[in-house]
Amino acid sequence: MEDQAKSMMDKLGLDARLLGMIGALVVIWLVFGFFTDWRFLSPRNFFNVSVQTASVAVMATGMVFVIVTRNIDLSVGSLLGFIGMTVAALQVQWLPSMLGLGHPMIWVIAVVAAILMGAFLGAIQGWVIGYLTVPAFIVTLGGFLVYRGAMWWVTKGQTQAPLDPIFRLLGGGAEGTLGETLSWVFGTIAALVAVGIMLLSRRRKSTHGFTVKPMWAEGILMAMAAGLIIAFVWIMNSYPIPRGAMRRMTEARGIEYTDGMVWNHGIAIPVVILLAVTIVMTIIATRTRFGRYVYATGGNPEAASLSGIDTRLLTVKVFALMGALTGIASIIASARLNAVDVGLGTLDELRVIAAAVIGGTALSGGAGTIYGAVIGALIMQSLQSGMASVGVDAPLQNIVVGFVLVLAVWIDIVYRRRAGV
Amino acid sequence: MMTPLVEMKDISISFGGIKAVDHVSVDLKPGEVVGLLGHNGAGKSTLIKILSGAYAMDTGEIRINGEKATINNPRDARTYNIETIYQTLALADNLDAASNLFLGRELVNAMGFVDDDAMEAETRKIMARLNPNFKKFKDPVSALSGGQRQSVAIARAVYFNARILIMDEPTAALGPHETQMVSELIQQLKAEGIGIFLISHDIHDVMELCDRASVMKNGKLVGTVDVADVTDDDLLGMIILGKKPGES
C-alpha cells in the first residue's frame, strides 16, 4: 500500500519539499481554524493574509537569487522604508506642487521612481560586493543603517499621508482589487495558461523522445493546478465588501446603493502584482541564461568563472534586481498603509530572509526556488496572523516565529542529507 | 615545417612576489600530445591556466596558428577553440549534466529562452558516444560517481569541437576501466588532428600517450624532449633533479 502510494507520487513527479511546505501550511491553517471557530478559514481572513503576504513575498523572490549566489541582503527593510518615504514625499509634497494635486501621472511617476531607485541603490551595493569584494553581509549591514538614516532625512522624520488615490489601489483594500468579474476572467485565463504550458512542455519532451509522465498523472497535475487557481478566485470572490466602502464605491460609479446589494472583493491588486512577480522571476530563474548563471555561480563560483561567466557583473545584476523588487514591495507596503512613517519596513529583512530559507533556499548557495520563497512568506504570515487572531501577544509571536525558522531549516538540512543533494 | 597550433613564448606570471611561471616556452602541433610534467607547485597548472584564460600572464606571448592571440578570460580562450578539462573538473554540482555541458554556451530557442530539452537531447547524444552507461541526465552532478563526473567534463570539452585541448590530470580520480576509456579518447582526438596538452605526474601515462614531454620545476622549464628518445628514468631525473638527459 505504502509502495503503491510512493510509486504514484513518483509518477506525479511532485517535489517532496513542495509537498512538505504545503502540508505545513495546511496544518497551520487547520490548527488556527480550530482555535478561532473557523474564522481563520474565512474568505475575509484569506483575503487579508494574501494582501499582508504580498510585500514580503515579492522581496523574498529576489532574496532567493541573492542567497543562491552565496550572498545576503540585510538592507531590504531599510531600503523599503527609504524608498517608501521618498516616493510618499514625492506624492504628498513635490509632485502636487509641480503638476497640481490629483494629477493622473503622479502614481505612474511614483511607481517608476520607486523601482528605479531600488535598482540603482541595489546596483551600487552589488558593485561594492562584486568589484570591491567587500562581503555582502558587511555592505548590506552598512546599507541597513544608511537607508534607515537617509529615510529620516527625506522629511526630517515627518510621516507622509495621505498618498495619491490611484497609487493607494496598489496596496489592496476594498477598492484595490480586480472585482468579481475581472477576478473570474483572470482566474480562467490563468488556469488555461497553466494547463496549456503543461501540455506544450509534454509535447516538446516527446518530440525529443524523452519519457514523459503517464497521461493520467499529467491530467491529475493539470486538474490540481487549475483547481487551485479557481478555488483561490472563488474564495476571494466570497468576501463581501463592507457596507461603508460599498456606499463610497457605488457613489463613485454613479450607481444607487440599495440594502440588498452585495459586491465581493475579488483578487487584491497587490496579490496580482505578487503573482506577476512570481511568474516573471520563475521564468528568469529557470529559462534564462542569467538565471542559469545565478545557480551555477552559487553551486561553484570557480567553475562558473572558468566557464566564462562574469561573476562580478552577475553580483551587480542580482543586487539590482533585489533592489527593484524592494521598490515594488515598498509600493505595496506604503499603499496598503496609505501613509509612511519612519518605522516602515523595520525587521522586514529578517522576514524576507526567513521566508526564502523556510522555502528551501540553502544559505550555502546554489539551491532555492521562487515558488518555495513565496510559500515560505505565506507560512510566516499565516503563523503571525493566526497567532494574532487567537490573541497571542506580540513578544510571544516573535518567539514562536524564531523557533519555527530554526526548526524549518533543521528539517531542510535533514531532508537534504537523506536525499543526498 | 608545420606551423604549431599553439606557441607559448617566454611566459611569466607572479603571485605576490613568487614567480609561479618563469620565462617558460612550450608549443603544440596539430595531432600531437604534449605532456607537461613536474611536481606539485612546479607551475604546470598555472601555465595552462594562462592558456585557458583563467589567469592573465605578466609577460610573454601566445600564438595560435602562428598569429598572436589575446586571451584575457575563459571566453576569449573558447573563441580560439581552446577547451580545458580541469583537475577539479569545474562542474557546478547543483546543476545537471546538460546544464554543465552547456554552461556559458546555453542553447536558446527562438525567443531567447534557455532550451533545456534541446540541451538534454544533445547531451544524450554525446554521452552515448563517450560513456554509454551514463543514465543520470536529470540528477545534479553531485549525485554522480567520479567517473561519471569526469565524463561530463570531457563531454563539455569535446562537444564544442576543440582544436586545442588541455587535460589537467584527467585520470587522477578514475578507476582502471575509465582510465582506459580516456586513453582511447585521447588517441581518437589525436587522430582527428586536435592538439592536446596533457598535465600529469604519472610518468607511465606520459610515456604511453604523449609524443613530447615538457618538464617544469620551480616555475622554470627544465626542457622539452621527444618521448621516444628518453626513458622513464630520464624523465624522473628531469622532474626531481631538474637536469636534462645527457647533462651530468
Interface residues (C-beta under 8 A of the other chain):
Chain A: R204 K205 H208 G209 F210 I283 T286 R287 T288 R289 G291 R292 Y293 Y295 A296 T297 G298 G299 N300 E302 A303 A304 S305 L306 S307 G308 I309 G366 A367 G420 V421
Chain B: S52 G53 A54 N73 P74 R75 R78 T84 Y86 T88 L89 A90 L91 A92 D93 N94 L95 S99 N100 L103 G104 R105 E106 V108 G112 F113 V114 D117 A118 E120 A121 P140 S142 A143
